[in-house]
Amino acid sequence: MNTRIAPIMGILALAVFSNPAARTNRQSAPALPKAGNLMVVYGADIVTIDRSARDYRLPDQFAWKGRPEDPNKTALLFGDPSKPGLYVQITKRNPDVWSQPHSHKNERFITVLAGTFLIGTGAKFDKNNTIAIGPGGVVHDLPNQMHYDGTGPEGATLQFVAMGPEARN
């Protein structure tokens, strides 16, 4: 009997682990993926998450926004930068986009998700006086400290975690 169950369990394991959608436990998906149907047949429970206890966003749910004339886009994931409190946003910057020297009233943490983020400090803008931060690198902007930044030839995708209200000095 064990020799009959082993191939069935192997096929089930392959179906589940080879389908990334089956591992995301999408609550809002209109129908279960094929591997999910197999799980139901074999007695696995459908997972639900209490969104008031733990919320999440999947990349296909990000609401990208930007000005029509600006190719850079931002997706606000949690919170509101215009109000007091924590917020999280992701920004996609095009290649060779630079800010002029400025500061922020609150501290910020910036994680480079993709591309190259070039950072400099001080009131004098100088592209040649920057450090390149690649994917996985984290930048900590201290309150009221002058800095400037730009992107490399491939652009950059950045995650910002900060306290609102956001204001540039």
DRENDO-1510 file (C-alpha; in Angstrom, 1 decimal, always signed):
<recs>
REC; n; res; u; v; w
REC; 1; MET; +0.0; +0.0; +0.0 .
REC; 2; ASN; +2.8; +2.4; +0.8 .
REC; 3; THR; +4.2; +2.0; -2.7 .
REC; 4; ARG; +0.9; +3.3; -4.2 .
REC; 5; ILE; +0.8; +6.4; -1.9 .
REC; 6; ALA; +4.4; +7.5; -2.5 .
REC; 7; PRO; +3.9; +8.5; -6.2 .
REC; 8; ILE; +0.7; +10.3; -5.4 .
REC; 9; MET; +2.4; +12.3; -2.6 .
REC; 10; GLY; +5.3; +13.1; -4.9 .
REC; 11; ILE; +3.0; +14.5; -7.6 .
REC; 12; LEU; +1.2; +16.5; -5.0 .
REC; 13; ALA; +4.4; +18.0; -3.7 .
REC; 14; LEU; +5.6; +18.9; -7.2 .
REC; 15; ALA; +2.3; +20.6; -8.0 .
REC; 16; VAL; +2.4; +22.7; -4.8 .
REC; 17; PHE; +6.1; +23.6; -4.9 .
REC; 18; SER; +6.3; +24.4; -8.6 .
REC; 19; ASN; +3.5; +26.9; -8.6 .
REC; 20; PRO; +4.5; +30.2; -7.0 .
REC; 21; ALA; +0.9; +31.4; -6.9 .
REC; 22; ALA; -0.1; +28.5; -4.7 .
REC; 23; ARG; +2.4; +29.7; -2.1 .
REC; 24; THR; +1.2; +33.3; -1.9 .
REC; 25; ASN; -2.2; +32.4; -0.3 .
REC; 26; ARG; -3.9; +35.1; -2.2 .
REC; 27; GLN; -7.1; +36.0; -0.3 .
REC; 28; SER; -8.5; +38.1; -3.1 .
REC; 29; ALA; -8.0; +35.6; -5.9 .
REC; 30; PRO; -11.3; +34.7; -7.6 .
REC; 31; ALA; -10.4; +31.0; -8.0 .
REC; 32; LEU; -7.9; +28.7; -6.4 .
REC; 33; PRO; -4.9; +27.8; -8.6 .
REC; 34; LYS; -4.8; +24.2; -9.8 .
REC; 35; ALA; -2.4; +23.2; -7.0 .
REC; 36; GLY; -4.9; +24.8; -4.5 .
REC; 37; ASN; -7.6; +22.5; -5.9 .
REC; 38; LEU; -5.4; +19.5; -5.2 .
REC; 39; MET; -4.8; +20.7; -1.7 .
REC; 40; VAL; -8.6; +20.9; -1.1 .
REC; 41; VAL; -9.1; +17.4; -2.5 .
REC; 42; TYR; -6.5; +16.1; +0.0 .
REC; 43; GLY; -7.9; +17.9; +3.0 .
REC; 44; ALA; -5.7; +21.1; +3.3 .
REC; 45; ASP; -7.5; +24.1; +4.6 .
REC; 46; ILE; -7.9; +27.4; +2.7 .
REC; 47; VAL; -5.8; +30.1; +4.4 .
REC; 48; THR; -7.4; +33.4; +5.4 .
REC; 49; ILE; -5.6; +36.3; +6.9 .
REC; 50; ASP; -7.2; +38.8; +9.3 .
REC; 51; ARG; -6.2; +42.0; +7.5 .
REC; 52; SER; -6.9; +44.0; +10.7 .
REC; 53; ALA; -4.2; +42.0; +12.4 .
REC; 54; ARG; -1.6; +41.7; +9.6 .
REC; 55; ASP; -1.9; +43.5; +6.3 .
REC; 56; TYR; +0.1; +42.9; +3.1 .
REC; 57; ARG; +0.5; +44.1; -0.5 .
REC; 58; LEU; +1.6; +42.0; -3.4 .
REC; 59; PRO; +3.4; +43.7; -6.3 .
REC; 60; ASP; +0.5; +43.4; -8.6 .
REC; 61; GLN; -1.6; +45.3; -6.1 .
REC; 62; PHE; +0.7; +48.4; -5.9 .
REC; 63; ALA; -1.0; +51.5; -7.1 .
REC; 64; TRP; +1.7; +53.4; -9.0 .
REC; 65; LYS; +1.2; +57.1; -9.3 .
REC; 66; GLY; +3.1; +60.0; -10.8 .
REC; 67; ARG; +2.7; +63.3; -12.6 .
REC; 68; PRO; +2.0; +62.8; -16.4 .
REC; 69; GLU; +5.2; +64.7; -17.3 .
REC; 70; ASP; +7.3; +62.8; -14.8 .
REC; 71; PRO; +8.3; +59.2; -15.8 .
REC; 72; ASN; +9.2; +58.4; -12.2 .
REC; 73; LYS; +6.5; +56.5; -10.3 .
REC; 74; THR; +5.6; +56.0; -6.6 .
REC; 75; ALA; +3.4; +53.4; -4.9 .
REC; 76; LEU; +2.3; +54.2; -1.3 .
REC; 77; LEU; +2.1; +50.9; +0.5 .
REC; 78; PHE; +1.1; +51.8; +4.0 .
REC; 79; GLY; +0.5; +55.0; +5.9 .
REC; 80; ASP; +0.3; +58.6; +4.5 .
REC; 81; PRO; +3.4; +60.8; +4.1 .
REC; 82; SER; +1.2; +63.9; +4.5 .
REC; 83; LYS; +0.0; +62.9; +8.0 .
REC; 84; PRO; +1.8; +62.1; +11.3 .
REC; 85; GLY; +2.9; +58.5; +11.6 .
REC; 86; LEU; +4.8; +55.8; +9.8 .
REC; 87; TYR; +4.6; +55.4; +6.1 .
REC; 88; VAL; +6.1; +53.0; +3.5 .
REC; 89; GLN; +6.4; +53.7; -0.1 .
REC; 90; ILE; +8.3; +52.4; -3.2 .
REC; 91; THR; +9.7; +54.8; -5.8 .
REC; 92; LYS; +10.8; +53.8; -9.3 .
REC; 93; ARG; +13.3; +56.4; -10.6 .
REC; 94; ASN; +14.5; +56.5; -14.2 .
REC; 95; PRO; +18.2; +56.4; -15.2 .
REC; 96; ASP; +20.3; +59.5; -14.4 .
REC; 97; VAL; +17.6; +61.3; -12.3 .
REC; 98; TRP; +19.2; +63.7; -9.7 .
REC; 99; SER; +17.9; +65.8; -6.8 .
REC; 100; GLN; +19.5; +69.1; -5.8 .
REC; 101; PRO; +20.8; +69.5; -2.2 .
REC; 102; HIS; +18.0; +69.4; +0.3 .
REC; 103; SER; +17.1; +68.0; +3.7 .
REC; 104; HIS; +14.1; +66.4; +5.4 .
REC; 105; LYS; +12.6; +67.3; +8.7 .
REC; 106; ASN; +12.2; +63.6; +9.8 .
REC; 107; GLU; +14.6; +60.7; +9.5 .
REC; 108; ARG; +14.1; +58.2; +6.7 .
REC; 109; PHE; +15.4; +54.8; +5.8 .
REC; 110; ILE; +15.8; +54.0; +2.1 .
REC; 111; THR; +16.4; +50.4; +0.9 .
REC; 112; VAL; +17.7; +49.9; -2.6 .
REC; 113; LEU; +15.5; +47.1; -4.2 .
REC; 114; ALA; +17.0; +47.3; -7.7 .
REC; 115; GLY; +19.4; +49.4; -9.7 .
REC; 116; THR; +22.0; +51.9; -8.3 .
REC; 117; PHE; +21.3; +54.8; -5.9 .
REC; 118; LEU; +24.0; +57.4; -5.8 .
REC; 119; ILE; +24.2; +59.4; -2.6 .
REC; 120; GLY; +26.1; +62.6; -1.6 .
REC; 121; THR; +26.1; +65.0; +1.3 .
REC; 122; GLY; +26.4; +68.7; +1.8 .
REC; 123; ALA; +25.0; +71.9; +0.3 .
REC; 124; LYS; +27.1; +71.7; -2.9 .
REC; 125; PHE; +25.9; +69.4; -5.6 .
REC; 126; ASP; +28.7; +67.2; -7.0 .
REC; 127; LYS; +27.9; +64.1; -9.0 .
REC; 128; ASN; +31.5; +63.0; -8.6 .
REC; 129; ASN; +31.4; +63.0; -4.8 .
REC; 130; THR; +28.8; +60.3; -4.4 .
REC; 131; ILE; +28.8; +56.7; -3.2 .
REC; 132; ALA; +26.9; +54.0; -5.2 .
REC; 133; ILE; +24.5; +51.9; -3.2 .
REC; 134; GLY; +23.2; +48.7; -4.9 .
REC; 135; PRO; +20.4; +46.3; -4.2 .
REC; 136; GLY; +20.1; +45.4; -0.5 .
REC; 137; GLY; +21.9; +48.5; +0.6 .
REC; 138; VAL; +20.2; +50.8; +3.2 .
REC; 139; VAL; +20.6; +54.6; +3.5 .
REC; 140; HIS; +19.7; +56.4; +6.7 .
REC; 141; ASP; +18.8; +60.1; +6.2 .
REC; 142; LEU; +19.2; +62.0; +9.4 .
REC; 143; PRO; +16.8; +64.9; +10.1 .
REC; 144; ASN; +17.8; +68.4; +8.7 .
REC; 145; GLN; +21.0; +67.2; +7.1 .
REC; 146; MET; +21.8; +68.4; +3.6 .
REC; 147; HIS; +22.1; +65.7; +1.0 .
REC; 148; TYR; +21.5; +65.0; -2.7 .
REC; 149; ASP; +21.1; +61.8; -4.7 .
REC; 150; GLY; +20.7; +60.3; -8.1 .
REC; 151; THR; +20.3; +57.1; -10.1 .
REC; 152; GLY; +22.7; +55.1; -12.2 .
REC; 153; PRO; +22.3; +54.2; -15.8 .
REC; 154; GLU; +19.7; +51.5; -15.1 .
REC; 155; GLY; +17.6; +53.7; -12.8 .
REC; 156; ALA; +16.6; +52.5; -9.3 .
REC; 157; THR; +13.7; +51.1; -7.3 .
REC; 158; LEU; +13.8; +52.4; -3.7 .
REC; 159; GLN; +11.7; +51.6; -0.6 .
REC; 160; PHE; +11.2; +54.5; +1.8 .
REC; 161; VAL; +10.3; +54.0; +5.5 .
REC; 162; ALA; +9.8; +57.2; +7.4 .
REC; 163; MET; +7.6; +59.2; +9.7 .
REC; 164; GLY; +5.2; +61.8; +8.3 .
REC; 165; PRO; +4.4; +64.4; +7.7 .
REC; 166; GLU; +7.0; +64.4; +5.0 .
REC; 167; ALA; +8.5; +67.8; +4.2 .
REC; 168; ARG; +11.5; +68.9; +2.3 .
REC; 169; ASN; +13.7; +71.7; +3.8 .
</recs>
